[in-house]
Amino acid sequence: MTSDNQSFKNWLKSITEQIQFAQRSGGKKRMDGKSGDWAWFERATSYRLKLLLSPVKGALAMLGWKERSAISLNWLREHATELWTTRCLLADDLSRLLYDFSLILRTTSHRHFLYPRMDYDDLARLNKAIPFSMAGLPEDYLGLPLQICDLTLNVSGSEGVNMQVICNSQLLDGINYYRQYFVTREGEDISPKTGEVVLDCGACIGDYSVIFAAMVGPSGQVHAFDPLPLHNRYCDLQSQLNPNLAQVMHFNTEAVGKRTSKAKQNAIGLDRITPGLRVEDSAFDFISLDDYAKNRLNRVDYIKMDIEGAEMDALAGAENIIRTFKPRLAISGYHKPSDLWEIPQKIMSLNPGYKLTFGHHSQVRWESVFYAIHKN
């Protein structure tokens, strides 16, 4: 038996034992309840829908129906080779540890496994927050009330920059505690820098677009993409609230994809995409990032993608950018179980010169991110 085979067997045995240990709690659940920083998740639309469907799925299972494969211990064993291969691609011990923790969390659920949270210095300070209220626009997002937050950045090169951001209360946690787009790995800071060109794929309501704009400053550019009309309205308001950053932010109403195409039907009635919700490709105009950059950009430094399971197609549509400009990448890898190996493999196939790391940035199954920094 080779040492690699033995290492694989040891890893699979270890992670199986950890999952089984977490599952032994049976019906018992974590008791931090409303004080837990995951409690908001249980108010989200997709989680409520899952609860409503649970008894239906149970009844169908008794009749012999089998649900499409999701993450479970059997699933993990079935795909252990792919998961191990990805784990071996990761460049540092911390990434490998967090990758294992994310598998345990997704297999056992947030009610049985406490994902560790790291301590950082704050990147942003909240000066003031007022409730968001605008006629014709929802005042909540993902079950949390929206606010207009006055924030000050505490980032090298952007110290003291102020901004007004429409966001929910989780944004500040995302910036200061979980940092899915602002991590440092192997001594290299993945965050956007002064003067850089950023592609924000999956801008949602534009909250992170504003923060990226504050980080790159007036000499940089942020090109953001989101196809939902409701999201576009919030993004327009973000620009209006930040006239000092408006010239930096360029909001686009296309979805990013493998190729550029026009919608075959309209997106009327699609007012928001919650994590886990998929929509038909034909509902939107699509643009490939290569086509977008071709006549507009002479460099791309940073790409963030969180586009509800369409990351593989969007990466394929950014092949020339990734090979030519070698931007730093922060690509979500949690929408589909197979994302946990297909996305890193796709990145390395597009440019083998990348160094891969990994992070998971919430107490629930959302917000796993693969990072890539070119070795040169």
N, C-alpha and C positions, 0 to 999 in steps of 0.2 A: 504494500500500500504506500503510495507516495505521500509526502508531507502535506501537499495541497489537498489531497483527498481526505487525509486525517483532519486537517484544519476545517474543511467543510463539514465533516461529520460532527466535530466538536461544536462548531457554531450552531448547527441545526439542533443538536441535543440541548445546548444551553438555552437557546431562544424558545424551544418547545417547553422546557421546564419552567421558564419565566412566565410564559403565557398560561400554562396550566396552574401555576401558583396564583396568578391574578384571577383566574376563572374559578378558583376554589371558593371564592366569596359567595358563589351561588346567587341567591336573591338579595344578599346584602349589598348595600351601595354606599358610596362615600357620603359622609355626613356633613360636609362643608356647605351643602345646600345653597341657599341664596347668597352666601358670602363667597362662594367659589367664583373664580374669574371665567368659568365655563358656563355659568348659569344662563347667560344671555342666549347661548346656543339653543337651549331648549325652548326659547320663544321664537326661534326662526321658523319661517314658513316650511322649509324642507324637512325640518325635524318633526314639526307637528304633522305633516303629511305622512311621514314614516310611521308615527304612532297610530294614526288613523288606519293605515293599511295593515298594520301588524295582525289584528284578528282575522282580516280577510285572507292574508297569506297563510295564517295558521290553519284556517278551515280548508283552504285549497291543498295544503300539504297533506292533510289527512286523506284527501281524495287521490293522492299520488302525484300532485303537481310539484315540480322541482324548480325553485327559483334560480335565475341565472347566477353563475358563480360570483360570490362576493368574497371579501377577505375573511377567512376563518382559518382555524388550525389546519384543517384538511387542505384548504387552498394554499396555505403557506408551504406545506409539505410537497404539494404538487408542483409548485413553482419555485422550489428551493434553489434549484440550479441557476435560474435567471436572477433571483434575488442575491445569491451569493456572488455571481459574476459582477453585478452592479456594485455590491459592497466592496469587492476587490478593486474596482475602478476608482473608488473614493480616495483622495490623496492624504487624508489625515485621520488620526485616531478619533478625534471628536466627531467628525462626520460619520464614521462607522458606528460609533456609539449611539448617536442621535438617530441614525437609520434603523438600528435595532429597536430603539425605544418607540419609534413611529410605528413599526410593525406590531409591537406589543399593544400599543394604544389602539390601533385600528382593528386588531383582532379581538380585543377584550372590551373596548368602549371606554369613553371618558368617565363613566361612573364606576369603573373598577381599577383604572390605572392612572396615577397622577404623573403626568409628564413634567419633568423638571424644568423650572424656569431659571434662566441665568440672570445675574445681576450686572447691570451696565450703568455708566453715567448717563444722565438724561440727555437726549439729543434735542429735545424741544421742551419749552416751558409754557404752560398754560397761564395766560395773564387774565383772561376773562372769557366767559361763555354765556351766550344768551340763547334761548329757545329759537329754533328756526321756524319761521312762519311765512309762507308765501302762497297767495291764492292760486289754486289749481295744482299745487304740488304736495305730495305726501310729506308729513312732518315726522316720519319714522323710516328707518331702513333696517332690515333684518331684525325686526322686533324691538329696536332701540330708538328712542327719540333722537331726532337730528338737532344739532346745535350749530351756531356760528361761533367758532372758537378763535380767539385772538392768541396766536402762538408766536414765540420767539425761538429761533434756531440757536443751538449751541454746537455748531459743527465747524471744524477747522476750515477757514476760508469763507464761511458764511455766518460767523458769529454776529448775533444781534439783529439778523434779518427778521423783520416782522411780516406776518401774513394773516389773512382772515380765511378760515377754512370751514366750509360746510361739511360736517362729519358727525358720526355718532361717537359715543364715549369710548368705544374700543380703539379709535384711531391712536390716541395718545399712548395706550398700552402697546399698540402695534409698533409705534415708533421707539418708545423708551424701553419696553420690556422684552418684546419678541423680535423686533427688528428684521422682518423677513427680507427687506431690501437694503439693509444697512449693516451687514455683518462684516467682520474682519476674520479672515481665515489664513493660516500659514503666513501671518504677518502682512497680508495684503487686504486693504480696505476695498470692499466691493461697491460701496456707495457712489452715487454720482458726484462728480467734482466740478469745481468752477470752470466754466467755459466749455463743458462737454455737451454732446448731442445725445439725448435720451429718447428712446422709443418706449412709450408706456402703452402696452397692448392689453386691453381690458381696463380702461380708465374708470369704469363704473361712474360714480358721481363726481370724479375729478379730484378727490381729496389728496391722493398721493401725487397727482400731476402738479398740484400747487406746491407741495413740498419739494418735489424734484426741481421745479422751476426756481424755488428759493435757493436750492443747493447749487445749481449751475450758474445762477446769476444772469445779469443782462448780456453777458458775452456768450451764453449758452443757448440751447434750444431744447424744448420738450415737445415731441410730436406724440399726441395721445389718440387712441382709437377706441371707440365704443359705438355699436350700431343702434342701441336702443334710444328711441326719441326722448323718453323720460330722462335717461341718463344725460343726454345731450343738453337738456334744459338746465340741469344742475351744473354741468360743465360750463355753460355760458355764464351762469351766475358766479361761478368761481372766478372767472376772468373779470367780471364787473367788480367783484369785491377786492380785487388785487390789481389795480391799474398799473402799479409799478412792475408787475410780472406778466401783464397781459401780452406784451410783445414777445415774451419768451415762449408762451404756451400756444400750441397749434392743435386745436381739437378737430378730429376727423370723424365723420359719421359712418365710415365703412368698418366692417369687421375685417380682421386680418386673417388670411388664409393661404392655401397652397398656390392659388392663382387668382387673378383679377377677374371678376364676373359681376353681372348685374342681377338683381333680385328677380325671381320669377313670381313672387307674391309679396305683399307688403307686410310690415311688422305691426300693424294696428292690433292693439290688444296685448302686445308684449310690453308691459310697462317696467319690468325689471327681471333680471336673472339672478336667482338665488343659487348658492353653491349646490351643485348636483343636478341642477335643472338643465336639460339640453333642449335646443330649439332647432328647427329645420334650417339647413343651410340656405335653402331657396328663399327664405324670408328676408335676407339681407343683401346689400351690395357688399362684395368682398374686394379686398386689394391685397396683393402680395407685398411684403415689405421690400423685396427687390425692385418691384415696379415703382413703389412709392419713392424709394431713395434715388432711383436712376437719374431723374432730372431735377432733384431737389437738394440732395445731400452729398457732400464730398467727404463725409466721415460719419461714423456711428460709433459711440463709445460705450453705450450701456443699453441693454434691452431687458425690460421686465415683461413677463407674460403671465397673466392669470385670466384665461379665456375659456373657462368652463369645459375643458376637455378637448379643445381644438388646438392645443399646443403643438401636436405633431405636424399637422398641416401647416401651421404658421411657421414652424421651423423650416419645413421644406421650402416654403415661399421666401425664406430669408437666406437661402444657401449662399448667394453671392456676397451678401453683407458679411456673413459669418466667416467666409473664407478670405475675403479681401480686407475688411476692417478689423476683424478679430475683436469684436466688442466684448465687454464683460456681460455675462448672462445671468439672469435670475428667473428661472423657469419653473412655474408651479408643476408639481408632480403628484397630485392627490385626487384628481377628478375621476380617474379610472384606475382600477387596481393595476393594470398593466403599465400605467405611467411610471411605476416604480422601477422598471427596467427599460422600457421602450424609449423614454425621453433621454436618459443619459447615453444610451446606445446611439440614438439619433444625433445628439450633439457631437459625439466622438466620430461618427461617420462623416459629418460635415466638415469637421476640422480636428484631426487627431492631435493637434498641438495644444489642446485645452487641458487644463488641470481641473478636475471635478471635485466639488465638495457638496455637502448636504446640510440642510437645517429643517427643523420642524418648529413652527412658531405659533402654537396655540395649545390650549389644554384639551382640544377636541381633534377630530380627524382632519380638519381643514388646515391649510397653510404649510404643507410640505413643499420645499423649494430646492431645486438643484442649481448650484452655482458653477459657473465656468469662467476661469481666467486663463488667458493664453500664456503659455510658459515664457514667451519672449516679450 
